[in-house]
Amino acid sequence: MTSRLIRDLEATIRSTNDPLMWARSMCRLALHFSRQGEEVQAVEVIVTVRERFEGSIGPEVAAWLMLAEGVLNFSKGDLASSADRLKRSYAIASAANIDHTKVVCAAWLAHMALNTRRFDEMVFYLREALSQAQADDHHARARASLVVADAFHYAGQFHTARPWYEKARLHALGEGDEAAVSAMLHNVAAFRTANVKLADALGTRMPEEAKRASMEAASAAAYDHAIGTKSFNEFIPHVNEQLLIVGGRYEEALTQLAKIDVTGLPTRVHAVHYVDHAICAFEVGDSEQAMRLSESALAALERFQLDPDDIAYVCWRLVSIYLKSGAPSDAQQLQARAIDAMERHRAIQAHINAKLSELVEALPA
């Protein structure tokens, strides 16, 4: 199913005599392909624009090309290259006073900052995007609103996040951007699942929240199937297996885990993947496999940078395995680490809530 955004962009590309309008539309098309997981098509469009303007790329075309390349690199998991291109795009747009491009860059830089957990930087770019974007700039406002919603949700404030998810949805629908709607659906499910799984590891059951997360994940998967989005293929089984673990359905969780290529996941969740596999193996009676996977989780915990909530989650799951395996000294060390990580996570949540609340209150009505 071809989205309205793609149809409109392709119609403009065919009909316009304005080279800047053509370039902007082509770059928006490449950006859309990237977000749908169609990276080959995105590259082809970017190459076509570069060839058309070879030797005469002005600031606006350069800014849009770098924005498109930044989002493409983000979709491929190359965060360093993505940040470089997005910041170059933002710098060019700022220097040349191309405001409509600058606010889109700011929204994507806020998205990047959230994903790399640079929350003060995120708030800086959100302030720019939300205070300067035109009311009908659906692209910038959909992305910025989604970042606000995700950040509030990460901070444990779904009631505050909810209206921002709705803003993101309405702006995405405003221009027929189905990839943005897909991202919103997945993020709602992913952040709710993260809260449920962490609570479960800490011994708190949240059956109604788990049920909601499961329905949201199923809705996101069905929507992706309908529109042909591939960008979240690796994450759907990841969310599903975590909810199955929370429900005590370990055999089914193992089936989902078998679908996941850990190399396709961000390195910051490798330890989570291994510990989920370990707890399932342990609960179905394969203690030997559980211990091997626990060692893999510990290795990933030391090797890669994790968010404090994920450190706490991994450690609490390992504590459970070690206590049941008769290794209380190992469990005790990990318990202390889990408690410290949770304290840091709560401090981060409080910081996000304070900064975002201040931002939202200062925005024009």
C-alpha positions in Angstrom: 0.0 0.0 0.0 1.5 3.3 -1.1 1.1 6.1 1.4 -0.4 9.5 0.6 2.9 11.1 1.5 4.7 9.1 -1.1 2.0 9.7 -3.7 2.2 13.5 -3.1 6.0 13.6 -3.2 6.1 11.6 -6.4 3.5 13.8 -8.0 5.5 16.9 -7.1 8.8 15.3 -8.3 7.1 14.6 -11.7 5.4 18.0 -12.1 7.6 20.7 -10.6 9.9 22.9 -12.6 11.5 24.3 -9.4 14.8 22.5 -8.8 14.8 23.3 -5.1 11.2 21.9 -4.7 12.3 18.8 -6.7 15.4 18.3 -4.5 13.4 18.7 -1.2 10.7 16.3 -2.4 13.3 13.7 -3.5 15.1 14.0 -0.1 11.8 13.6 1.7 11.2 10.5 -0.4 14.6 9.1 0.6 13.9 9.9 4.2 10.6 8.0 4.1 12.2 5.0 2.4 14.8 4.9 5.2 12.2 4.9 7.9 10.4 2.0 6.2 13.5 -0.1 6.1 13.9 0.4 2.3 17.5 1.4 2.5 18.5 0.5 -1.1 15.7 2.7 -2.5 16.7 5.5 -0.2 20.3 5.4 -1.4 19.2 5.4 -5.1 17.2 8.6 -4.5 20.0 10.3 -2.7 22.5 9.4 -5.5 20.0 10.8 -8.1 19.9 14.1 -6.3 23.7 14.3 -5.9 24.1 13.5 -9.6 21.6 16.2 -10.7 23.3 18.9 -8.7 26.9 17.7 -9.1 29.2 20.7 -8.8 26.4 23.2 -8.0 24.9 22.1 -4.7 23.5 25.1 -2.9 23.0 25.3 0.9 19.3 24.2 0.9 20.0 21.1 -1.3 23.1 20.3 0.8 21.1 20.6 4.0 18.4 18.3 2.8 20.9 15.8 1.4 22.7 15.6 4.7 19.4 15.3 6.5 18.4 12.4 4.3 21.8 10.7 4.7 21.6 11.3 8.5 18.2 9.5 8.8 19.5 6.7 6.4 22.5 6.1 8.7 20.2 6.2 11.7 18.0 3.5 10.2 21.2 1.4 9.6 22.3 1.8 13.2 25.3 3.9 12.4 24.6 6.6 15.1 28.0 8.3 14.8 27.6 8.9 11.1 24.0 9.9 11.5 24.8 12.5 14.2 27.5 13.9 12.0 25.3 14.4 8.9 22.3 15.7 10.9 24.5 18.3 12.7 26.0 19.4 9.4 22.6 19.8 7.9 21.5 21.8 10.9 24.6 24.0 10.7 24.1 24.8 7.0 20.4 25.5 7.5 21.1 27.8 10.4 23.9 29.7 8.6 21.8 30.2 5.5 18.6 31.1 7.5 16.6 28.2 5.9 14.2 28.0 8.8 11.8 25.3 7.5 14.8 23.0 7.0 16.4 24.0 10.3 13.3 23.0 12.4 13.1 19.6 10.7 16.8 19.0 11.5 16.2 20.2 15.1 13.4 17.6 15.5 15.6 14.8 14.2 18.5 15.9 16.3 16.2 15.8 19.3 15.3 12.2 18.3 18.9 11.3 18.0 19.7 12.9 21.4 16.9 10.9 23.0 18.3 7.6 21.5 21.8 8.4 22.8 20.5 9.6 26.2 21.7 13.2 25.9 18.6 14.6 27.5 19.7 18.2 27.9 20.6 18.3 24.2 17.3 16.7 23.4 15.4 19.5 25.3 17.5 22.2 23.5 16.5 20.9 20.0 12.9 20.2 21.0 12.6 23.8 22.2 13.8 25.0 18.8 11.6 22.6 16.8 8.4 23.2 18.7 8.7 27.0 19.1 9.8 27.7 15.6 8.0 25.2 13.3 4.9 26.4 11.5 1.6 24.9 12.7 1.3 23.0 9.4 4.8 21.7 9.4 3.7 18.2 10.0 7.1 16.6 9.4 8.9 18.6 12.1 6.0 18.6 14.6 5.2 14.9 14.3 8.8 14.0 15.0 9.3 16.5 17.8 6.0 15.5 19.4 7.0 11.8 19.3 10.3 12.6 21.0 8.4 14.5 23.8 6.0 11.6 24.2 8.8 9.0 24.2 10.8 10.9 26.7 7.9 11.4 29.1 7.1 7.7 28.7 10.7 6.7 29.4 10.5 8.8 32.6 7.5 6.8 33.7 4.8 9.4 32.9 2.5 7.8 30.4 -0.4 10.1 31.4 1.8 13.1 30.3 3.1 11.3 27.3 -0.3 10.3 25.9 -1.4 13.7 24.5 2.0 14.1 22.8 1.5 10.7 21.2 -1.8 12.0 19.9 -0.2 15.2 18.6 2.4 13.0 16.8 -0.3 10.8 15.3 -2.4 13.8 14.1 0.6 15.5 12.5 1.7 12.3 10.8 -1.9 11.7 9.4 -1.9 15.3 8.4 0.5 14.5 5.5 -0.2 10.8 5.2 3.1 9.8 6.8 2.4 6.2 7.7 6.1 5.5 8.7 5.7 8.1 11.4 2.5 6.4 12.6 4.3 3.1 12.6 7.1 4.5 14.8 4.5 5.9 17.2 2.7 2.6 17.6 6.0 0.7 18.1 7.3 3.2 20.6 4.1 3.1 22.7 4.4 -0.7 22.9 8.2 -0.7 23.5 8.2 1.8 26.3 5.2 0.2 28.1 6.9 -3.2 27.8 10.1 -1.8 29.2 8.3 -0.5 32.3 6.4 -3.8 32.7 9.5 -6.0 32.4 11.5 -3.9 34.8 8.7 -4.0 37.4 8.4 -7.7 36.9 12.1 -8.2 37.5 11.7 -6.2 40.7 8.9 -8.4 41.8 5.9 -6.2 40.9 3.3 -7.7 38.7 1.4 -5.4 36.3 -1.0 -7.8 34.4 -3.2 -5.0 32.9 -0.2 -3.0 31.7 1.2 -6.2 30.2 -2.1 -6.9 28.4 -2.1 -3.4 27.0 1.5 -3.7 25.8 0.7 -7.0 24.1 -2.3 -5.5 22.3 -0.2 -2.5 21.3 2.6 -4.7 19.9 0.1 -6.7 17.9 -1.4 -3.6 16.6 2.0 -2.2 15.5 2.9 -5.5 13.8 -0.4 -5.6 11.9 0.0 -2.0 10.8 3.5 -2.6 9.6 2.3 -5.6 7.6 -0.4 -3.5 6.0 1.9 -0.7 4.9 4.9 -2.8 4.2 7.3 -1.3 6.8 10.4 -3.5 7.5 12.3 -1.2 9.9 11.0 -2.8 13.1 11.2 -6.5 12.1 13.9 -7.2 14.7 12.1 -5.4 17.5 8.7 -7.1 17.3 10.0 -10.5 18.6 12.1 -8.7 21.2 9.0 -7.0 22.7 6.9 -10.2 22.4 9.4 -12.4 24.2 9.7 -10.0 27.1 5.9 -9.9 27.5 5.8 -13.7 27.4 8.5 -13.9 30.1 6.4 -11.6 32.3 3.5 -13.9 31.7 5.5 -17.0 32.7 5.2 -18.5 29.2 8.8 -19.4 28.8 8.5 -22.0 26.0 6.7 -19.5 23.8 9.3 -16.8 24.7 12.1 -19.2 23.6 10.3 -19.5 20.2 10.3 -15.7 19.9 14.0 -15.5 21.0 14.9 -17.9 18.3 13.7 -15.4 15.7 16.1 -12.7 16.9 19.5 -12.1 15.4 21.3 -10.4 18.3 23.6 -8.7 15.8 20.6 -6.8 14.4 19.9 -5.3 17.8 21.6 -2.2 19.3 24.5 -3.3 21.4 23.0 -1.6 24.5 20.3 -4.3 24.6 22.5 -7.4 24.0 22.8 -8.1 27.7 19.0 -7.9 28.0 18.6 -10.4 25.1 21.0 -12.8 26.7 19.5 -12.6 30.2 16.0 -13.1 28.7 17.2 -16.2 27.0 18.9 -17.3 30.2 15.9 -17.0 32.4 13.8 -18.9 29.8 16.3 -21.7 29.6 16.5 -21.9 33.4 12.7 -22.0 33.8 12.3 -24.8 31.3 14.9 -26.9 33.1 18.1 -26.3 31.0 20.3 -25.1 33.8 23.5 -25.6 31.8 22.4 -23.5 28.9 21.1 -20.9 31.4 24.5 -20.5 33.0 26.2 -20.1 29.6 23.7 -17.5 28.6 24.1 -15.8 32.0 27.8 -15.5 31.3 27.1 -14.0 27.9 24.8 -11.4 29.6 27.5 -10.5 32.1 30.1 -10.2 29.3 27.7 -7.8 27.4 27.1 -5.9 30.6 30.8 -5.2 30.9 31.5 -4.7 27.2 28.7 -2.3 26.1 27.2 0.8 27.5 23.7 0.2 28.9 21.0 2.5 30.2 20.7 2.3 34.0 17.3 0.7 33.9 18.6 -2.1 31.6 21.5 -2.6 34.0 19.1 -3.0 36.8 16.9 -5.4 34.8 19.8 -7.6 33.7 21.2 -7.7 37.3 17.8 -8.5 38.9 17.2 -11.4 36.4 20.7 -12.7 37.1 20.1 -12.5 40.9 17.1 -14.7 40.4 19.0 -17.3 38.5 22.0 -17.3 40.8 19.9 -17.6 44.0 18.0 -20.5 42.6 21.3 -22.1 41.4 22.9 -21.9 44.9 25.3 -19.0 44.2 24.3 -16.4 46.8 27.6 -14.5 46.8 27.3 -13.8 43.1 23.7 -12.8 43.6 24.6 -10.4 46.4 27.1 -8.5 44.3 24.7 -8.2 41.4 21.9 -7.1 43.7 24.0 -4.2 45.0 24.7 -3.2 41.4 21.0 -3.4 40.5 20.1 -1.1 43.4 22.7 1.4 42.4 21.4 1.3 38.8 17.8 1.8 39.8 18.8 4.9 41.9 20.5 6.4 38.8 17.5 5.5 36.7 15.1 7.3 39.0 17.3 10.3 39.1 17.4 10.4 35.3 13.6 10.1 35.2 13.2 13.0 37.6 15.6 15.1 35.5 13.7 14.4 32.3 10.4 15.2 33.9 11.6 18.5 35.3 13.3 19.6 32.0 10.4 18.6 29.8 7.7 20.1 32.1 9.6 23.4 32.0 9.9 23.2 28.2 6.2 22.4 27.7 5.0 25.2 30.0 7.1 27.7 28.1 5.8 26.8 24.7 3.3 29.1 22.9 -0.3 28.1 23.4 
